Amino acid sequence: MTASATRVLLVINPRRLQARAAAAQVAQALNTEGVKVVMATDDLDQWREAGSGDFAIPEVEVVPADEHSADGCDVVVVLGGDGTILRGAERARAAGAPILGVNLGHVGFLAEAESEDVNAVVDAVINHRWHVEERMAIDVRILVAGELVAQTWALNEISIEKLVRERMIDLVVEVDGRPLSHWGCDGVVAATPTGSTAYAFSAGGPVVWPEVAALLVVPLSAHALFARPLVVSPRSVIAFEIQSHSSAVLSADGRRMFDVADGARIEVRQHRQPVLLARLVAAPFTDRLVAKFDLPVQGWRGGTRGPA
């Protein structure tokens, strides 16, 4: 892509000094090049509360803080960790804008660049130099007595977890309309390949390369003989039926919460609309995995490639 970007939504974690500094730098550079910078009211309000004296709030167009914040934007630039990038995904989704994340957090698995690469990010945005990577999202539906009572989506995962520490939840797992197992557990995670390095990873699930189309099911402390992580077809529908005397909370990407009581049925399937990530470099996922988790690769000599 060679055309220049004209309108950019900037999403930050305003409570972090580093994010405010980077936002001031990015906005000033983009404004100088004639790129319209947009920020939502909640980020600006929190910036003022955190201290607008350290870095002056840049000249931006102010938009409501909702799912339409990115309307008319070429790209959403996010300055923060994975939590901020997930919030940026909420803002970008309706507009279908790609998300370009700059990691100011810890691992920052969803980010494309690190804090020291801000100038390169600005240059890429100005010159519209990025490619778009599609990431699977999941569609989540909560039904009670066959009636749809809530619906949401997630880029990483949903978790269904017990509300009372002393009491497990009972649920039946179903795949493609057939019962699979009954678990007494602390909860369960249903994740995408993108989410395989997030909560599902912490719960003992496998790491799945992003280009692998699959759905993951990872039980949390399940008391059952068969309670292993599952990798399911992306065409499958996974369901969790909450049994009697169980109450739980469903969390989508750790951001959208829903209470689920006994008798509720939660259905998970691949969403028709993927999440778009803006990438500056076509780096192998293996390299990203090694860098983010600081994996030991000393002694690697590399294989000799034979004929294709």
N, C-alpha and C positions, 0 to 999 in steps of 0.2 A: 504494500500500500504506500502511495507516495503523496496523496492529497493531504493537506494539513487539517488537523482537528480544529473545530470551531467552537465547541462547547463541551465542558468537562465538569462532571460532578466530583467534588472533593469530599471524601468521608474520612474522618479522623477520630482518634481517641483523644478528646480535648483535655482530659485530665493529666495527660503526660506532657511534660515540658518538651521532650524531644519531638513529639508529634506536632505541637504548636509551632516549634521552630521550623520543622520541615514543611508544614502547611504554608507558613508565611513565605518561605523560599520558593516553593512550587508555584503558589498563586502569583507572586510577583513576576516570576520568569514567564509564566503563561500569559499573564496580562500584557507584558511587554511585547509579546509576539502576536497580540491580537486575539488570543484564545479566551473565550468567555468562561470564567470560573463560577461554578454554582456551589453553594453550600446550603444544607438544610438548617432549619431554625434550631433544632436541638443541639447540634454541634456548636453553633455560634453562641447559644445561651450558656452552654457548659464552658466554653472557652472564656467568656466574660467572667463567669463565676470562679474559674480556676486562676484567673489573673491575666487580664488583657494588657497589662503594663510591660510584661517581659518581651512579648512579641506582638506588635500591633496587628489587629485583625485586618486581613487584606481586603481590598475592594472586590466584592463578590456579589453575585445575584443571589438573593435569599429566596428559598423555596420551602414549601411545607415539608415537614418530616413525615413522609408516608411512602407508600409503594410507588408513587408517581414522581418522586424527587428527581429521577434521572431522565424524565421525558425530554426528548430532543437532544440528549447528550450522545456524543460519539463514544465516550468511554467513561468509566467510573474509576478514579484513582483513589486507592485506600491507603492511608498511612496508619499502621498499627499492627497488631498481632492477628491471629486467626479469628478471634472473636469479633474484631472490628471488620475483618473481611467478610465474615458471615452477615454482619449488619449491612455491609455494602451490597451483598448479594440480594438482600431483601429490597434495597432501594433500586437496584439495577434490573430486577426481574421483569417488571411490567414493560419496561422500555426495550428489553432485549439487548441492553448495552453490555459489552464485555467489562470485566473487572480486572484492573491492574493493581496488584497489591505490592506495597513496599513494607517489608517486615521491620517493625519497631518493637516486636515482642520477643518471645523466647525462641521456640522452634520455628513458628511461622511457616508451616508446611504449604499453605495455600498461596503464599506470597511469591511473586516473580523476582523481586529484587530485594537487596538488603539496604540498610539506611545509607551506606556509603555510596550507593548507586543512584541517588536522587537525581543528580544532573543527567545521567543517562536516561532515566525515566522521563524527565522533562523533555529532553531532545526527542525521544521516541514519540511522545504525545504530540509535540509540535509538528513533527513530520509524518505523523500517522504511520509509524513504523512498528507494527506489531502483527502477530498472527493470532488467530482465535482458536482456542482449544475447547471443545465441548466436553462437559462433565455431566454424567448422569445425575439426575435428581430423583427423589422418590415422592410419590403421591401417597398421602396418609388419610384414611377415612375412619372416623369413629361412629359406630352404629349402636343403637340401643333398641331392642325389639324390632330389628330390621329397618329402623328409621335412621337416616343420616343426621347426626347431631353436630358434627364438626368435621372440618376438612382442612388440611394444611399440607406443607411440603417440606423437604429437607434436602440440603446438599450433602451434609456429612452423615447424619443418622437421626433416628428417633430412639429414645430410651423409654421403657415403661418400668417404673421403679416403685417399690413399696413406700407407703406414706408413714407407716408406723415401724420404728426400728426393730421392735421385738417380734413382729409378725411378718412371716413371708407372704407372698402372694401366690395363689394357685392359678395357673393358666394352662390352656390347651393350645398347642401349636398346630397349625394347619398349613399345608402347602397344596395349592391347586385343588382345593375343595376336598382334600382327604386329610384326616387327622394323623399327626405324626407322633406326638408325645405329650405327656402331661407333666408339667414341671411345678414343683414347689420351689420358689426361688426368690432372690432379692429383686430380680427384674430380668429384663432382656433388652438387647440392642439389635435393631435392624439398620444396617448401614449400606452405603454405596461403596464402590472402590475408593472414591475420594475420602470417605470417612473411615476406611480401613486403617488409617494411620492416626486416628483420633481416639474416641472413647472405645471403639471396638478393639483397637490395638491394646489399650490398657487392660481390657477385660480378657485378653488372651486370644483374640481373633487373629486370622492371618492377614498379612500385608498383600493387597491385591493391586496389581499394576493398573493405572487409570484406563488403559485401552481395553482391559478385560471387562466385558459386559457381564455383570453378575450382581446379585443381591446377597448380603451377608446376614446371618442370624447368629448372635452370640449370647448365650444365657449368662446370667450373673449369679454366681454361687448357687447353682441349681442342685437340689437334692433328688437326683435321679440317676439311674444306671446309664441312660443315654442322654448325655447333656454336653455334647461337643459342638463347637462352632460349625455352622453349615454354610456352604456356598451354593446358591440356588440360581437357576436360570433367570435371566432378566425378563423373560416372558411370564414368569410365575407370579401368582398372587399368594402372598403370605398373610396369614391371619392369626391373631392371638385372641382367644376368648377368655375373659376374666371370670373365674369361678366364684362360687358363693363365699361370702364373708371376706372378700378381698377388696381392697381399695388401693388405688395407685395413682401416680401422676405420669402423664405422657409429656415428654419434652422433645421438641423438634429443634435440632441444632443448638440446644441449650438456651433457646431464645423465646420460643412460643410454648406455653404450658397449658395442659388440659387435664382436668380431673377425670379419672375413669374408675367406675365402681363395678361391683359384681354384676354380671350380665352384659357388660360392654363387649363389643367386638371391634378390634382394630385391624383394618386391612391395609397392607403395604404392597405397592406395585411400582414399577418404573413410571416416572412422570413423562408425559409426552414432550414437555419443554425442558431441555437441558439448561444448565448454567454455563455461561460463557466466561472463560478466563482469557485475558490478554497476555500473551507470552512474547517476550523480546528475543529469546534465544531458544532454539529447539534442542534443549538439553535432554539427554536420556533420563528416565525416571530413576534408574539405578544411581546415577550421579547425585540426584536430588536426595535420594534416600541416604546415601553415604554422608553427604554434607549436613543434612538436617539432624541426623542421629549420631554424627561423629563416629561412624562405624570404622573399625580397624581393618585396613586393607594393605598393611605393610606386608611385603613379600610377594605381592602380585606381580607377575612378569608378563601377563597377557598371553592369550592363545595365538597360535598360528592359524590363520584362516585358510581353509582349503578351498577348492573350487565350489561355487554356488551350486 
